């Protein structure tokens, strides 16, 4: 992978000298000196420059020659890239007459050759993690690509006839003219209006009015017109958007046919193996849940064949945290993790209680790194600790399964019931529900009440009274006139309706959440910044394009059948996970359960935080001050932390 940034100026009337262009290059490079970069490279041309901070995540990266300037075509090319499925791509390139390439050819070179052959259609031939910038000097056309699943993020800005792009926003802010530097009220309102950790109500926005953000499965095309730069946002991939767009596969009618198991394992194992493409050590986040444990155990068994270890990390509460009893949440997952890793002696494991750390102790550093007023700082404390710990053990890859709920562990009994019901298979819907009850000892009345409750949620959503949806909108802090001004409530309701707000989802909607930009944007931003600052590449095999396409081709019974939910993992990885942890449905792990105690114990007193008055451009002053003067408790800790995050962001960047 690499850090990429650059500058293009359409007109030269102002007499900008080569020395001035080089000065811009140095200024844009400066923020990257904080990052873990192995080698810096720059390419200058008549209209500007492209730069690349190359990171050696694998052996091939040491031979990368980026940026590329092809004088024969006057094409400038730079990339932040780690490819998957390289063997297939190399075969396709050779079939098109490309010579001198093999398994040692760097990923950037393969992608550049693919661009020369297929131009914008090269995204149909490459896949993996990438952000790619291309400038065709002859036509004065600039392209900025983000990979299919948005695992990398890159910003761009147009200031008159000047265009900037960079993976660090600070890099653009360091050179753009002052008159273009403004906080984006629309983005900030959308970010803070939602009480969820996700920030991107407006996916192409950033906290800065004149800086835009690319997103999954899209590319930006900037071309010259009479007024200067003309910007187009073009979608090339949207997983699960429409039923007719999904891959066509002639699957067997019998849900228990062995071909399903074979194909799932083949695809998943390939995704895990590609994710471990590194010449460094490998780590994994491991919880007692199905997703991360599936990724980690498959990876561990692969590594054991080469006598290699896997470094495992698990977040747990502080030692003196009083764990609640009862209910369906596991606030400490160590017991389950111990069972899971017991069968894998090559997993070198560490439980991370992050003693002494809280959002207050880490806030300045995290916000500086993220460049956004992040709302997930409670969870980011242990997430950041694990990435740093992996880096200290010389790991270059950190595996996780964050996207697994949408892919490998997808499957809810309620969803299957309504899919069958809505498709007219009433008897099958009843039989599957009954089988679930028999298998897990759930009384018929409980099942019936659950179905009725879900129908009630569905009707209440469409009539505007749904509690699940209304809980997403912050009703206390954010100014209502701003929410109304930018139509945020209507926008979020449309998005909920598109993805399905309840389990009452027909088959044609069941895969739409694979492309949820609010999720992919947020995860992509964190993953990108961590890899830049720590030199650790976050890889999620459950988010691999191949896995997403495989999942979206399957019939509903592969996710739930014969009383078994989340069937792909529970049935097809039965030889990797212990039976108890694989099959139990009672408990779910809960991270950061000790958040109240952690925020009470560590860091400066939140009541003494000096508030930046610019917060009150977006939030009610009296409500903010009321929250910040209250004692920390379960019902206000998230608001206190996000106010502090917004405050920290405004102090540094506004």
C-alpha positions in Angstrom: 0.0 0.0 0.0 1.0 3.6 -0.3 0.0 7.1 0.7 -0.9 9.1 -2.5 -1.3 12.8 -3.1 -0.9 15.3 -5.9 -1.8 18.6 -7.6 -2.8 19.6 -11.1 -3.3 23.2 -12.4 -5.3 23.7 -15.6 -4.0 27.1 -16.5 -0.6 28.8 -16.2 -1.6 32.4 -16.6 -0.5 33.3 -13.0 3.1 32.3 -13.9 3.5 29.6 -11.3 7.1 28.5 -11.3 8.5 25.0 -11.0 10.0 26.1 -7.6 6.5 27.0 -6.4 5.1 23.7 -7.6 7.9 21.9 -5.7 7.1 24.0 -2.6 3.5 22.8 -2.8 4.8 19.2 -3.1 6.9 19.6 0.1 4.0 21.2 2.0 1.6 18.4 1.0 4.3 15.8 2.0 4.9 17.2 5.4 1.8 15.6 7.2 2.9 12.2 5.9 6.2 12.5 7.8 4.1 11.4 10.9 3.2 8.2 9.1 5.0 4.9 8.7 6.3 5.4 5.2 9.3 3.4 3.9 10.0 5.5 0.8 8.8 8.8 -0.7 8.6 9.3 -4.5 7.5 12.3 -6.6 6.9 12.8 -10.3 6.7 16.4 -11.7 5.1 17.3 -15.0 4.1 20.5 -16.7 0.7 20.8 -15.0 1.7 19.7 -11.4 2.9 16.6 -9.6 1.9 13.2 -8.3 3.5 11.7 -5.1 3.6 8.4 -3.4 4.6 7.3 0.1 5.3 3.6 -0.4 4.8 1.2 2.5 6.4 -2.3 2.3 3.5 -4.5 3.3 4.9 -7.3 1.1 8.1 -8.1 -0.8 6.7 -6.9 -4.1 6.1 -3.4 -2.7 9.8 -2.9 -2.4 10.0 -2.9 -6.2 7.1 -0.5 -6.8 7.9 2.3 -9.1 5.2 4.8 -8.3 4.2 7.3 -9.5 4.4 6.3 -13.1 4.9 8.8 -16.0 4.4 7.2 -19.3 5.8 9.7 -21.9 4.5 7.8 -24.9 0.9 8.3 -23.8 1.5 11.2 -21.4 -0.3 9.3 -18.6 0.5 10.0 -14.9 -0.4 7.2 -12.5 -0.1 6.6 -8.8 -1.7 4.1 -6.5 -2.3 3.0 -3.0 -2.9 -0.7 -3.8 -2.8 -4.3 -2.6 -4.4 -6.6 -5.2 -6.3 -9.8 -4.6 -6.7 -12.5 -7.2 -3.4 -11.6 -8.9 -3.0 -15.0 -10.7 -6.2 -14.4 -12.7 -5.2 -10.8 -13.5 -1.8 -11.8 -14.7 -3.4 -14.4 -17.0 -5.8 -11.8 -18.4 -3.0 -9.3 -19.0 -0.8 -11.9 -20.8 -3.8 -12.8 -23.0 -3.9 -9.2 -24.1 -0.2 -9.3 -25.1 1.5 -8.0 -21.9 4.9 -9.5 -21.4 7.5 -9.4 -18.7 5.1 -9.9 -15.8 4.9 -12.7 -13.3 4.1 -13.4 -9.6 6.8 -10.9 -8.5 5.5 -8.0 -10.5 4.4 -5.2 -8.2 0.7 -4.5 -7.8 1.0 -0.9 -9.0 2.6 -2.0 -12.3 -0.2 -4.6 -12.9 -2.9 -2.0 -12.3 -1.2 0.5 -14.6 -1.0 -2.1 -17.4 -4.6 -2.9 -16.8 -5.5 0.8 -17.2 -3.6 1.1 -20.4 -5.6 -1.8 -21.9 -9.1 -1.3 -20.4 -9.1 2.3 -19.3 -12.0 2.9 -16.8 -13.2 -0.7 -17.3 -10.0 -1.9 -15.6 -12.0 -2.0 -12.4 -13.7 -5.1 -13.8 -10.3 -6.9 -13.8 -8.6 -5.7 -10.7 -9.8 -6.1 -7.1 -8.5 -5.8 -3.7 -7.7 -2.7 -1.6 -6.9 0.4 -3.7 -7.1 4.2 -4.2 -5.8 5.1 -7.7 -5.2 8.5 -9.2 -4.6 9.0 -13.0 -4.1 12.1 -15.1 -4.2 11.9 -18.9 -2.3 15.0 -20.0 -3.4 15.0 -23.6 -7.1 15.2 -22.8 -6.6 16.9 -19.4 -8.8 14.3 -17.7 -8.2 13.3 -14.1 -9.5 10.1 -12.5 -9.7 9.1 -8.9 -10.8 5.5 -8.1 -11.7 3.8 -4.8 -12.0 0.0 -4.6 -15.2 -1.9 -4.9 -15.8 -2.1 -1.1 -14.4 1.2 -0.1 -11.6 -0.1 2.1 -9.4 2.9 1.2 -10.4 6.6 1.4 -9.0 9.5 -0.5 -10.0 13.2 -0.5 -10.0 15.7 -3.4 -10.6 19.4 -3.7 -11.1 21.9 -6.6 -10.1 25.5 -5.9 -10.6 27.5 -9.1 -8.4 25.8 -11.8 -6.4 23.9 -9.2 -7.1 20.3 -8.2 -5.7 18.6 -5.1 -6.0 15.0 -3.9 -4.6 13.3 -0.8 -5.3 10.5 1.6 -4.7 12.9 4.5 -7.0 15.9 4.6 -4.2 17.9 6.4 -2.2 17.6 3.2 -4.8 19.4 1.2 -5.4 22.0 3.9 -1.7 22.8 4.0 -1.8 24.2 0.4 -5.3 25.2 -0.6 -6.0 29.0 -0.6 -7.5 30.4 2.6 -10.7 31.6 0.9 -11.6 27.9 0.3 -11.1 26.8 3.9 -14.5 26.5 5.6 -16.1 23.9 7.8 -19.0 22.2 6.0 -22.2 22.8 8.0 -24.1 20.2 6.0 -21.6 17.4 6.7 -21.3 18.3 10.4 -25.0 18.4 10.8 -25.4 15.0 9.2 -22.6 13.5 11.2 -23.9 14.8 14.6 -27.7 14.3 13.8 -27.3 10.6 13.9 -26.7 9.0 17.3 -25.0 6.0 15.6 -21.2 5.7 15.3 -21.5 6.2 11.5 -20.6 9.7 10.3 -21.4 9.7 6.6 -25.0 10.7 6.2 -23.6 12.5 3.1 -21.1 9.9 1.8 -19.1 12.2 -0.5 -18.7 14.9 2.1 -16.0 15.7 4.6 -15.9 18.2 7.5 -14.5 20.7 5.1 -16.8 22.5 2.6 -14.4 22.4 -0.4 -13.0 18.9 0.2 -14.8 15.9 -1.1 -14.5 12.2 -0.4 -14.5 9.2 -2.7 -16.6 6.2 -1.8 -17.0 2.5 -2.4 -17.4 1.3 -6.0 -17.1 4.8 -7.4 -14.6 7.0 -9.2 -14.3 10.7 -9.8 -13.7 12.0 -13.3 -12.5 15.6 -13.6 -12.3 17.1 -17.1 -11.7 20.5 -18.5 -14.6 22.8 -19.6 -14.9 26.5 -20.3 -15.2 27.3 -16.6 -12.4 25.0 -15.4 -12.8 21.6 -13.8 -16.0 19.6 -14.4 -16.5 16.9 -11.8 -18.5 13.7 -12.3 -19.1 11.0 -9.7 -19.5 7.6 -11.5 -20.6 4.4 -9.9 -19.1 1.2 -11.2 -20.0 -1.3 -8.4 -22.9 -1.5 -6.0 -23.3 -4.9 -4.3 -26.8 -6.2 -3.8 -28.5 -3.0 -5.1 -30.9 -4.8 -7.4 -31.8 -8.5 -7.7 -31.2 -8.5 -11.4 -27.6 -7.1 -10.8 -26.6 -10.0 -8.6 -24.4 -12.8 -10.0 -26.4 -15.6 -11.8 -25.6 -19.0 -10.5 -27.4 -22.3 -11.1 -27.4 -23.5 -7.5 -28.8 -26.9 -6.6 -32.4 -26.9 -5.2 -31.4 -29.0 -2.2 -30.1 -26.5 0.5 -28.0 -29.3 2.0 -26.2 -30.2 -1.3 -22.4 -30.5 -0.6 -21.6 -28.0 -3.4 -22.6 -25.1 -1.1 -20.2 -26.1 1.6 -17.4 -26.7 -0.9 -17.9 -23.4 -2.7 -18.2 -21.4 0.5 -15.0 -22.8 1.9 -13.2 -22.4 -1.3 -14.2 -18.7 -1.5 -13.6 -17.9 2.1 -10.3 -19.6 2.4 -9.1 -17.9 -0.8 -10.1 -14.5 0.8 -8.3 -15.3 4.0 -5.2 -16.4 2.2 -5.0 -13.3 0.1 -5.5 -11.2 3.1 -2.3 -12.6 4.6 -0.1 -11.6 1.7 2.7 -10.0 3.6 6.4 -10.5 4.4 5.8 -9.5 8.1 4.0 -11.1 11.0 0.3 -11.5 11.0 -2.2 -10.6 13.8 -6.0 -11.0 14.3 -8.7 -9.5 16.4 -10.5 -12.3 18.1 -13.8 -12.2 20.0 -16.0 -15.1 21.0 -18.3 -14.2 18.1 -18.5 -16.1 14.8 -16.9 -13.6 12.4 -13.5 -12.7 13.9 -13.1 -16.3 15.3 -13.8 -17.8 11.9 -11.2 -15.5 10.2 -8.6 -16.1 12.9 -9.0 -19.9 13.1 -8.8 -20.4 9.3 -5.8 -18.1 9.2 -4.1 -19.9 12.1 -4.5 -23.3 10.5 -3.0 -22.0 7.2 -0.1 -20.4 9.0 0.6 -23.6 11.0 1.4 -25.4 7.8 4.4 -23.1 7.4 5.2 -23.2 11.1 4.2 -19.6 11.5 2.3 -18.0 14.4 -0.7 -15.8 14.5 -0.8 -13.0 17.1 -4.3 -12.7 18.6 -5.8 -9.8 20.5 -9.1 -9.6 22.4 -10.6 -6.6 24.1 -11.8 -7.2 27.6 -13.1 -5.0 30.5 -10.8 -3.6 33.2 -10.0 -6.0 36.1 -12.2 -4.2 38.6 -15.2 -3.8 36.3 -18.3 -5.3 37.9 -19.8 -7.5 35.2 -23.6 -7.5 35.1 -25.2 -10.9 35.4 -28.1 -12.3 33.4 -29.4 -11.1 30.1 -28.1 -12.0 26.7 -24.8 -10.0 26.7 -21.3 -11.2 27.4 -19.4 -8.3 28.7 -16.2 -10.3 29.1 -15.6 -12.7 26.1 -12.4 -14.2 27.5 -14.0 -17.5 28.4 -15.2 -18.1 24.9 -12.0 -16.9 23.3 -10.0 -19.4 25.5 -12.1 -22.2 24.2 -11.7 -21.1 20.6 -7.9 -20.7 20.6 -7.4 -23.9 22.7 -7.2 -25.9 19.5 -4.7 -23.6 17.8 -1.3 -23.7 19.6 0.2 -21.3 17.1 -2.0 -18.4 18.2 0.0 -16.2 20.5 -2.8 -14.4 22.4 -3.2 -11.3 24.5 -6.2 -10.1 26.4 -6.3 -6.3 26.2 -7.9 -4.5 29.2 -6.3 -1.2 28.2 -5.8 -0.1 31.8 -5.3 3.6 32.2 -6.8 4.4 28.8 -10.1 6.2 28.0 -11.5 8.4 25.2 -10.4 11.4 27.3 -6.7 10.2 27.5 -6.6 9.4 23.8 -8.9 12.0 22.2 -6.3 14.5 20.9 -4.2 11.8 19.2 -7.2 10.0 17.7 -8.9 13.1 16.3 -5.6 14.3 14.8 -5.2 10.9 13.1 -8.8 10.5 11.9 -9.3 14.2 10.8 -13.1 13.9 11.5 -15.2 14.4 14.7 -15.4 10.6 15.2 -18.3 9.3 17.3 -16.8 5.9 18.0 -14.0 7.0 20.2 -15.2 4.7 23.1 -14.5 1.6 20.9 -11.6 3.2 19.2 -9.6 3.2 22.5 -9.2 -0.6 22.4 -9.1 -0.8 18.6 -6.2 1.7 18.5 -4.5 -0.2 21.3 -4.7 -3.4 19.4 -3.3 -1.9 16.2 -0.4 -0.3 18.0 0.3 -3.6 19.9 0.3 -5.5 16.6 2.8 -3.0 15.1 5.1 -3.5 18.2 5.2 -7.2 17.4 6.2 -6.3 13.8 2.9 -7.4 12.4 2.2 -5.9 9.0 -1.4 -7.3 8.7 -4.2 -7.3 11.2 -7.1 -9.5 10.3 -10.7 -8.8 11.5 -14.2 -9.8 10.6 -16.1 -6.5 11.0 -18.2 -7.0 7.9 -19.1 -10.6 8.7 -22.7 -9.9 9.8 -23.5 -9.0 6.2 -21.7 -11.9 4.7 -20.4 -15.1 6.3 -22.6 -14.9 9.4 -25.7 -13.5 7.7 -29.0 -15.1 8.6 -32.0 -14.4 10.8 -35.0 -16.8 11.3 -37.3 -13.8 11.3 -36.0 -12.7 7.9 -36.4 -16.1 6.4 -39.9 -16.4 7.7 -41.0 -13.2 6.1 -39.1 -13.9 2.9 -41.1 -17.1 2.5 -44.3 -15.4 3.6 -43.9 -12.6 1.1 -43.1 -14.9 -1.7 -46.3 -16.9 -1.1 -44.7 -19.9 0.6 -46.9 -19.8 3.7 -46.6 -23.4 4.7 -42.8 -23.4 4.3 -42.6 -20.2 6.4 -44.6 -21.9 9.2 -42.6 -25.1 9.0 -39.2 -23.3 9.2 -40.4 -21.2 12.2 -41.7 -24.3 13.9 -38.4 -26.2 13.3 -36.5 -23.3 14.8 -38.6 -23.4 17.9 -38.2 -27.2 18.3 -34.4 -27.0 17.8 -33.8 -24.3 20.4 -36.7 -24.9 22.8 -38.5 -21.7 22.0 -42.3 -21.9 22.8 -44.7 -21.3 19.9 -46.2 -18.3 21.8 -42.8 -16.6 22.0 -42.2 -17.2 18.3 -45.7 -15.9 17.4 -45.2 -12.8 19.6 -41.8 -12.2 17.9 -43.4 -12.3 14.4 -46.3 -10.0 15.4 -43.9 -7.6 17.1 -41.7 -7.4 13.9 -44.8 -6.8 11.8 -45.8 -4.0 14.2 -42.3 -2.4 13.8 -42.7 -2.6 10.0 -46.1 -0.9 10.0 -45.0 1.7 12.5 -42.0 2.6 10.4 -44.1 3.3 7.3 -46.6 5.3 9.4 -43.8 7.4 11.0 -43.9 6.0 14.5 -41.1 3.5 14.5 -39.0 3.5 17.7 -35.9 1.9 16.1 -35.7 4.6 13.4 -36.5 7.5 15.8 -33.7 6.3 18.1 -31.2 7.0 15.4 -32.0 10.7 15.3 -30.4 12.8 18.1 -33.3 14.8 19.6 -31.4 16.5 22.4 -28.3 18.1 21.2 -28.4 18.8 17.4 -30.2 21.9 16.3 -33.6 21.0 14.8 -33.5 23.8 12.2 -30.3 22.4 10.8 -31.7 18.8 10.6 -34.7 20.3 8.8 -32.6 22.5 6.5 -30.6 19.5 5.1 -33.6 17.1 5.1 -31.7 14.6 7.2 -34.6 12.9 8.8 -36.2 12.3 5.4 -32.9 11.1 3.9 -32.2 8.7 6.7 -35.8 7.3 6.5 -35.4 6.7 2.8 -32.1 4.9 3.5 -33.7 2.8 6.2 -36.6 1.9 3.8 -34.1 1.0 1.0 -32.0 -1.3 3.2 -34.9 -2.6 5.2 -35.7 -1.2 8.7 -37.0 -4.5 10.1 -36.9 -8.3 9.4 -39.9 -7.9 7.1 -37.7 -8.0 4.0 -38.5 -9.6 0.6 -35.8 -11.6 -1.1 -35.1 -8.7 -3.6 -34.0 -6.5 -0.6 -32.1 -9.0 1.4 -28.6 -8.1 0.0 -28.9 -4.4 -0.2 -27.0 -3.7 3.0 -23.9 -5.1 1.4 -23.5 -1.7 -0.2 -24.4 0.5 2.8 -22.2 3.5 2.3 -22.6 4.8 5.9 -20.9 1.6 7.1 -18.3 1.2 4.3 -17.3 4.9 4.5 -16.7 4.9 8.2 -14.8 1.6 8.3 -12.8 2.6 5.3 -11.7 5.9 6.9 -10.5 4.2 10.1 -8.7 1.4 8.2 -6.9 3.8 6.0 -5.7 6.1 8.7 -4.5 3.2 10.9 -2.5 1.7 8.1 -0.8 5.0 7.4 0.1 5.9 10.9 1.0 2.5 12.2 2.2 0.6 9.2 -0.3 -2.2 9.9 -2.7 -3.1 7.1 -6.2 -3.9 8.3 -7.7 -6.8 6.3 -11.2 -8.1 6.5 -11.8 -11.3 4.4 -15.5 -11.1 5.1 -15.6 -7.8 3.1 -13.7 -9.1 0.1 -15.4 -8.5 -3.2 -15.3 -12.2 -4.0 -17.1 -13.0 -0.8 -19.6 -10.3 -1.3 -20.5 -11.5 -4.8 -20.6 -15.1 -3.6 -23.0 -14.2 -0.8 -25.3 -12.2 -3.0 -25.7 -15.2 -5.4 -27.0 -17.6 -2.7 -30.6 -18.6 -2.1 -32.1 -17.6 1.3 -31.9 -21.1 2.7 -28.1 -20.9 2.8 -28.3 -18.4 5.6 -31.1 -20.0 7.7 -32.5 -23.5 7.3 -33.9 -26.3 9.4 -33.7 -24.1 12.5 -30.1 -23.1 12.1 -29.3 -19.3 11.8 -26.0 -17.9 10.5 -25.6 -21.2 8.7 -22.6 -20.6 6.6 -20.3 -20.4 9.6 -22.2 -22.7 11.9 -22.5 -25.6 9.5 -19.7 -25.2 7.0 -16.9 -24.3 9.5 -17.9 -27.0 12.0 -14.3 -28.3 12.0 -12.8 -24.9 12.9 -14.9 -23.7 15.9 -15.9 -25.4 19.1 -19.5 -26.7 19.1 -20.6 -24.6 22.1 -19.4 -21.3 20.7 -20.4 -22.1 17.1 -23.9 -23.2 17.9 -25.0 -21.3 21.0 -27.6 -18.6 20.3 -28.2 -17.2 23.8 -25.2 -14.8 24.3 -23.7 -12.1 22.2 -20.5 -10.3 23.1 -20.5 -6.6 24.0 -17.4 -4.5 23.7 -16.6 -1.5 25.8 -19.0 -2.6 28.5 -16.8 -0.8 31.0 -17.1 2.5 29.2 -18.7 4.4 32.1 -16.1 3.3 34.7 -13.2 3.9 32.2 -14.4 7.4 31.5 -14.8 8.1 35.2 -11.4 6.9 36.1 -9.0 7.9 33.3 -8.3 11.4 31.8 -9.1 14.9 32.9 -12.4 15.7 34.5 -14.9 16.1 31.6 -16.6 19.0 33.5 -13.4 21.0 33.2 -13.1 20.7 29.4 -13.1 24.2 27.8 -15.7 24.2 25.1 -15.1 25.8 21.7 -18.0 28.2 21.0 -18.2 26.9 17.4 -19.8 23.7 18.8 -22.9 25.9 19.4 -23.2 26.4 15.6 -24.5 22.9 15.5 -25.7 22.0 19.0 -27.9 23.8 21.5 -25.6 25.5 24.0 -27.7 25.0 27.1 -28.1 21.2 26.3 -24.4 20.8 25.6 -23.4 22.5 28.9 -26.0 20.5 30.8 -24.6 17.2 29.5 -21.0 18.2 30.1 -21.7 19.2 33.7 -23.5 15.9 34.6 -21.8 13.0 36.2 -20.9 10.3 33.8 -23.5 7.6 33.6 -24.7 4.9 31.1 -27.3 7.2 29.6 -25.0 10.1 28.8 -21.4 8.7 28.4 -21.8 8.5 24.5 -23.0 12.1 24.3 -20.2 13.3 26.6 -17.5 11.6 24.5 -18.9 12.8 21.1 -19.2 16.3 22.4 -15.5 16.1 23.4 -14.6 14.6 20.0 -16.4 17.5 18.2 -14.7 20.0 20.5 -11.3 18.5 19.9 -11.9 18.5 16.1 -12.9 22.1 16.0 -10.0 23.2 18.1 -7.5 21.6 15.7 -9.1 22.0 12.3 -11.6 24.8 12.4 
